[in-house]
Amino acid sequence: MAGEPQEDCLFCKIVAGTIPATIVRQTDTTVAFRDINPQAPTHVLIIPKAHYENAAALATANPTLTADVVREAQAVADEEKLDSHRLVFNTGSGAGQTVWHVHGHVLGGRGLDWPPG
């Protein structure tokens, strides 16, 4: 069920503390941690503690939590002292989503060309 922890979800396990992560921020509703395969000098993932498959599902079910995720992305960028950054939500395997728990990628610390990838 949407919002409920999923036993087979890597990010739900990080939220539960059963899988370690380098956590940089945590609130009542979100967790931010360093990506294990960084694509930029700063590459931090922001996830809601509640399980939703992708950004659209989260926005539809819980707009307030969506705002929490985006607000925390900015807080990470501020703490990392990024002059500019990119916030990316991959949706679907064709877009590069490999973990089916919504997560925003905060990327910064280098030039980020457009269009991406």
MARBA-3410 file (N, C-alpha, C, O; in Angstrom, 1 decimal):
117
0.8,-1.2,0.0,0.0,0.0,0.0,0.9,1.2,0.0,1.9,1.3,0.7 ~ 0.5,2.3,-0.8,1.3,3.5,-0.9,1.4,4.1,0.5,0.5,4.1,1.3 ~ 2.6,4.6,0.8,3.0,5.2,2.0,3.5,4.3,3.1,4.1,4.7,4.0 ~ 3.2,3.0,2.9,3.6,2.0,3.9,5.0,1.4,3.5,5.3,1.3,2.3 ~ 5.9,1.1,4.5,7.2,0.5,4.2,7.0,-0.8,3.4,6.1,-1.6,3.7
7.9,-1.0,2.5,7.9,-2.2,1.7,9.1,-3.1,2.1,10.3,-2.5,2.2 ~ 8.9,-4.3,2.4,10.0,-5.2,2.9,11.1,-5.3,1.9,12.3,-5.5,2.3 ~ 10.9,-5.3,0.6,11.9,-5.5,-0.4,12.5,-4.2,-0.9,13.2,-4.2,-2.0 ~ 12.2,-3.1,-0.3,12.7,-1.7,-0.8,14.0,-1.3,-0.1,14.0,-1.2,1.2 ~ 15.0,-1.1,-0.8,16.3,-0.7,-0.3,16.2,0.6,0.5,16.7,0.7,1.6
15.4,1.6,0.0,15.3,2.9,0.7,14.5,2.8,1.9,14.7,3.5,2.9 ~ 13.5,1.9,1.9,12.7,1.7,3.2,13.6,1.1,4.2,13.5,1.4,5.4 ~ 14.6,0.3,3.8,15.5,-0.3,4.8,16.5,0.7,5.3,16.9,0.7,6.5 ~ 16.9,1.7,4.5,17.7,2.8,4.9,16.9,3.6,6.0,17.4,4.0,7.0 ~ 15.6,3.9,5.7,14.8,4.7,6.6,14.7,3.9,7.9,14.8,4.5,9.0
14.6,2.6,7.9,14.4,1.8,9.1,15.8,1.6,9.8,15.8,1.2,11.0 ~ 16.9,1.9,9.2,18.2,1.8,9.8,18.8,0.4,9.7,19.8,0.1,10.3 ~ 18.2,-0.5,8.9,18.7,-1.8,8.7,19.8,-1.9,7.6,20.5,-2.9,7.6 ~ 19.9,-0.9,6.8,21.0,-0.8,5.8,21.6,0.5,6.0,21.0,1.6,6.1 ~ 23.0,0.5,6.2,23.7,1.8,6.5,23.7,2.7,5.3,23.6,2.3,4.1
23.8,4.0,5.6,23.9,5.1,4.5,24.6,6.2,5.2,24.6,6.4,6.4 ~ 25.2,7.0,4.4,25.9,8.3,4.9,24.8,9.4,4.9,24.6,10.1,3.9 ~ 24.1,9.5,6.0,23.0,10.4,6.1,23.6,11.8,6.4,24.4,12.0,7.3 ~ 23.1,12.8,5.6,23.5,14.2,5.8,22.5,15.1,6.4,22.8,16.1,7.0 ~ 21.2,14.7,6.3,20.1,15.4,6.9,19.0,14.4,7.2,18.8,13.4,6.5
18.2,14.7,8.2,17.0,13.9,8.5,16.0,14.8,9.2,16.3,15.6,10.1 ~ 14.7,14.6,8.8,13.6,15.3,9.4,12.6,14.3,9.8,12.9,13.1,9.7 ~ 11.5,14.7,10.3,10.4,13.8,10.7,9.9,13.1,9.5,9.4,11.9,9.6 ~ 10.0,13.7,8.3,9.4,13.1,7.1,10.4,12.7,6.0,10.0,12.0,5.1 ~ 11.7,13.1,6.1,12.6,12.9,5.0,13.9,12.4,5.5,14.3,12.6,6.7
14.7,11.8,4.6,16.1,11.4,4.9,16.9,11.8,3.7,16.5,11.6,2.5 ~ 18.1,12.4,3.9,19.0,12.8,2.8,20.3,12.0,3.1,20.9,12.1,4.2 ~ 20.8,11.4,2.0,22.0,10.6,2.2,22.8,10.6,0.9,22.3,10.8,-0.2 ~ 24.1,10.4,1.0,25.0,10.5,-0.1,24.8,9.3,-1.0,24.6,8.1,-0.6 ~ 24.8,9.5,-2.4,24.7,8.5,-3.3,25.9,7.6,-3.3,27.0,8.1,-3.2
25.8,6.3,-3.4,26.9,5.4,-3.4,27.7,5.4,-4.7,28.8,4.8,-4.8 ~ 27.1,5.9,-5.8,27.7,6.0,-7.1,27.6,7.5,-7.6,26.9,7.7,-8.5 ~ 28.3,8.4,-6.9,28.1,9.8,-7.2,28.4,10.2,-8.7,29.4,9.7,-9.2 ~ 27.6,11.1,-9.2,27.8,11.6,-10.6,28.2,13.0,-10.6,28.4,13.6,-11.7 ~ 28.5,13.6,-9.4,29.0,14.9,-9.3,29.7,15.0,-7.9,29.4,14.1,-7.1
30.5,16.0,-7.7,31.1,16.2,-6.4,30.1,16.1,-5.2,30.4,15.6,-4.2 ~ 29.0,16.8,-5.4,27.8,16.6,-4.5,26.8,15.8,-5.2,26.3,16.2,-6.2 ~ 26.4,14.7,-4.6,25.3,13.9,-5.1,24.6,13.2,-3.9,25.1,12.2,-3.4 ~ 23.5,13.9,-3.5,22.8,13.5,-2.3,21.4,13.1,-2.8,20.8,13.8,-3.6 ~ 20.9,12.0,-2.2,19.5,11.6,-2.5,18.6,12.1,-1.3,19.0,12.0,-0.2
17.4,12.6,-1.7,16.4,13.0,-0.7,15.2,12.1,-0.9,14.7,12.0,-2.0 ~ 14.8,11.4,0.2,13.7,10.5,0.1,12.7,10.8,1.2,13.0,11.3,2.2 ~ 11.4,10.6,0.9,10.4,10.7,2.0,10.6,9.4,2.8,10.9,8.3,2.2 ~ 10.3,9.4,4.0,10.3,8.2,4.9,9.2,7.3,4.5,9.3,6.1,4.6 ~ 8.1,7.8,4.0,7.0,7.0,3.5,7.3,6.5,2.1,7.9,7.2,1.3
6.8,5.3,1.8,7.1,4.7,0.5,6.1,5.1,-0.6,4.9,4.9,-0.4 ~ 6.6,5.7,-1.6,5.8,6.0,-2.8,6.7,5.6,-4.0,7.9,5.9,-3.9 ~ 6.2,5.1,-5.0,7.0,4.5,-6.1,7.7,5.6,-6.9,8.9,5.4,-7.3 ~ 7.1,6.7,-7.2,7.8,7.8,-8.0,7.2,9.1,-7.6,6.3,9.3,-6.8 ~ 7.8,10.2,-8.2,7.4,11.5,-7.9,6.0,11.8,-8.2,5.3,12.5,-7.4
5.4,11.3,-9.3,4.0,11.6,-9.6,3.1,10.9,-8.5,2.1,11.5,-8.1 ~ 3.4,9.7,-8.1,2.6,9.0,-7.1,2.6,9.8,-5.8,1.6,10.0,-5.1 ~ 3.8,10.3,-5.4,4.0,11.1,-4.2,3.2,12.4,-4.3,2.4,12.7,-3.4 ~ 3.3,13.1,-5.4,2.6,14.4,-5.6,1.1,14.2,-5.5,0.4,15.1,-5.0 ~ 0.6,13.1,-6.1,-0.8,12.9,-6.2,-1.3,12.5,-4.8,-2.4,13.0,-4.4
-0.6,11.7,-4.1,-1.1,11.2,-2.8,-0.8,12.1,-1.6,-1.6,12.2,-0.7 ~ 0.3,12.9,-1.7,0.7,13.7,-0.5,1.5,14.9,-1.0,2.7,14.9,-0.8 ~ 0.8,15.9,-1.4,1.5,17.2,-1.9,2.4,17.8,-0.8,3.4,18.4,-1.1 ~ 1.9,17.7,0.5,2.7,18.3,1.6,4.1,17.6,1.7,5.1,18.2,1.9 ~ 4.1,16.3,1.6,5.3,15.5,1.7,6.2,15.8,0.5,7.4,15.8,0.6
5.6,16.0,-0.7,6.4,16.4,-1.9,7.1,17.7,-1.6,8.3,17.8,-1.9 ~ 6.4,18.6,-1.0,7.0,19.9,-0.7,8.2,19.7,0.4,9.2,20.4,0.3 ~ 8.0,18.8,1.3,9.1,18.5,2.3,10.3,18.0,1.6,11.4,18.4,1.9 ~ 10.2,17.1,0.6,11.3,16.6,-0.1,12.0,17.7,-0.9,13.3,17.8,-0.8 ~ 11.3,18.6,-1.6,11.9,19.6,-2.3,12.6,20.7,-1.4,13.7,21.1,-1.7
11.9,21.0,-0.3,12.5,21.9,0.7,13.8,21.3,1.3,14.8,22.1,1.4 ~ 13.9,20.1,1.5,15.1,19.4,2.0,16.2,19.4,1.0,17.4,19.5,1.3 ~ 15.8,19.3,-0.3,16.8,19.3,-1.3,17.5,20.7,-1.3,18.7,20.7,-1.5 ~ 16.7,21.7,-1.1,17.3,23.1,-1.0,18.2,23.2,0.2,19.3,23.8,0.2 ~ 17.8,22.6,1.3,18.6,22.7,2.5,19.9,22.0,2.4,20.9,22.4,2.9
19.9,20.8,1.7,21.1,20.1,1.4,22.0,21.0,0.5,23.2,21.2,0.8 ~ 21.5,21.6,-0.6,22.3,22.5,-1.4,22.9,23.6,-0.6,24.0,24.0,-0.8 ~ 22.1,24.2,0.3,22.6,25.3,1.1,23.8,24.8,2.0,24.8,25.4,2.1 ~ 23.6,23.6,2.7,24.6,23.1,3.6,25.9,22.7,2.8,27.0,22.9,3.3 ~ 25.7,22.3,1.6,26.9,21.9,0.7,27.5,23.2,0.1,28.5,23.1,-0.6
26.9,24.3,0.3,27.4,25.6,-0.2,27.4,25.6,-1.8,28.4,26.1,-2.3 ~ 26.4,25.1,-2.4,26.3,25.0,-3.8,25.8,26.3,-4.4,24.7,26.8,-4.0 ~ 26.5,26.9,-5.3,26.1,28.1,-6.0,24.9,27.8,-6.9,23.9,28.6,-7.0 ~ 24.9,26.6,-7.4,23.8,26.2,-8.3,23.8,24.6,-8.1,24.7,24.0,-7.8 ~ 22.6,24.1,-8.5,22.5,22.6,-8.4,21.3,22.2,-9.2,20.5,23.0,-9.7
21.3,20.9,-9.4,20.2,20.3,-10.2,19.4,19.3,-9.3,20.1,18.6,-8.5 ~ 18.1,19.3,-9.3,17.3,18.4,-8.6,16.6,17.5,-9.6,15.8,18.0,-10.4 ~ 16.8,16.2,-9.6,16.3,15.3,-10.6,15.5,14.2,-10.0,15.9,13.6,-9.0 ~ 14.3,13.9,-10.5,13.5,12.8,-10.1,13.4,11.9,-11.4,12.7,12.3,-12.3 ~ 14.0,10.7,-11.4,13.8,9.8,-12.5,12.6,9.0,-12.3,12.3,8.5,-11.1
11.8,8.9,-13.3,10.5,8.1,-13.2,10.5,7.1,-14.3,10.3,7.4,-15.5 ~ 10.6,5.8,-13.9,10.5,4.7,-14.8,11.9,4.2,-15.2,12.9,5.0,-15.1 ~ 12.0,3.0,-15.6,13.3,2.4,-15.9,14.0,3.0,-17.1,15.2,3.1,-17.2 ~ 13.2,3.5,-18.1,13.7,4.2,-19.2,14.4,5.5,-18.9,15.2,6.0,-19.7 ~ 14.0,6.1,-17.8,14.6,7.3,-17.3,15.7,7.1,-16.3,16.3,8.1,-15.8
16.0,5.8,-16.0,17.1,5.5,-15.1,16.7,5.2,-13.7,17.6,5.1,-12.8 ~ 15.4,5.1,-13.4,15.0,4.8,-12.0,15.3,3.3,-11.8,14.9,2.4,-12.5 ~ 16.1,3.0,-10.7,16.4,1.7,-10.4,15.9,1.2,-9.0,15.9,0.1,-8.7 ~ 15.5,2.2,-8.2,14.9,1.9,-6.9,13.5,2.5,-6.9,13.4,3.7,-7.2 ~ 12.5,1.7,-6.7,11.2,2.1,-6.8,10.6,2.7,-5.6,9.5,2.3,-5.1
11.3,3.7,-5.0,10.9,4.5,-3.9,11.4,5.9,-4.3,12.6,6.1,-4.6 ~ 10.4,6.8,-4.4,10.7,8.1,-5.0,12.0,8.7,-4.3,12.1,8.7,-3.1 ~ 12.8,9.3,-5.1,14.0,10.0,-4.6,14.5,11.1,-5.5,14.5,10.9,-6.7 ~ 14.8,12.2,-4.9,15.4,13.3,-5.7,16.9,13.3,-5.6,17.4,13.1,-4.5 ~ 17.5,13.5,-6.7,19.0,13.6,-6.7,19.4,15.1,-6.7,19.0,15.8,-7.6
20.1,15.5,-5.7,20.7,16.8,-5.6,22.1,16.7,-6.2,23.0,16.0,-5.6 ~ 22.4,17.3,-7.3,23.7,17.2,-8.0,24.3,18.6,-8.1,23.6,19.6,-8.4 ~ 25.5,18.7,-7.7,26.2,20.0,-7.8,27.7,19.9,-7.6,28.2,18.8,-7.4 ~ 28.4,21.0,-7.7,29.8,21.1,-7.5,30.6,20.9,-8.7,31.8,20.9,-8.7 ~ 29.9,20.9,-9.9,30.6,20.9,-11.2,29.6,21.5,-12.2,28.4,21.6,-11.9
30.1,21.8,-13.4,29.1,22.2,-14.4,28.2,21.1,-14.8,28.6,19.9,-14.9 ~ 27.0,21.4,-15.0,25.9,20.5,-15.4,25.3,20.9,-16.7,24.5,21.8,-16.8 ~ 25.9,20.3,-17.8,25.5,20.7,-19.1,24.0,20.4,-19.4,23.4,19.5,-18.7 ~ 23.5,21.0,-20.4,22.1,20.7,-20.8,22.1,20.5,-22.3,22.8,21.3,-23.0 ~ 21.4,19.6,-22.9,20.6,18.6,-22.1,21.4,17.6,-21.4,22.5,17.3,-21.9
20.8,17.0,-20.4,21.5,16.0,-19.6,21.5,14.7,-20.4,20.7,14.5,-21.3 ~ 22.5,13.8,-20.1,22.6,12.4,-20.6,22.0,12.2,-21.9,22.1,11.0,-22.4
END
